Amino acid sequence: FLSRRPDRGVSLIELIVFIVVVSIALTALLAVYIQSSSNSVDPIIRVRLVEAAQSKLDEIIALKYDAATPSGGIPACDSTQSTLSCTNTPDADMDDVDDFHNATDTPFPNYQRQVTVTTEASRKRITVTVSAPDGQTLTLAAYRYNF
């Protein structure tokens, strides 16, 4: 009696199928890794854009409404209680909202920040636009009221 033992090992076809399946899985994982590593800088750029825009907007909103506005803001220029007229014109002293109209600077290397101020009735719209080196832009706007 010769007893036949079952074959042990892997056939060539099984080996080829295994290699194909592993290579497909590895290719998919590598593609995900490449995609995530190439986009890992995007959140840093967005944070810098928001930081630059918000800091400038906060700085401008903290200032007086107009050069004719007295310290403390009361009475507001052009109000019934005040004899002062709002000038609504920029000057070089950078002590009121209007002075920042068309101001540009670079908050970080290769980033550009521009401010525009427009007067609408008794409020001023402050718009800050920041551009990143890769072309992304962010715009924040707020109103400063005359009160």
PyMOL commands that set and color helices and strands:
alter all, ss='L'
color gray80, all
select helices_A, chain A and resi 12-38+42-61+97-100
alter helices_A, ss='H'
color red, helices_A
select strands_A, chain A and resi 103-105+112-120+123-131+137-145
alter strands_A, ss='S'
color yellow, strands_A
deselect
rebuild
show_as cartoon
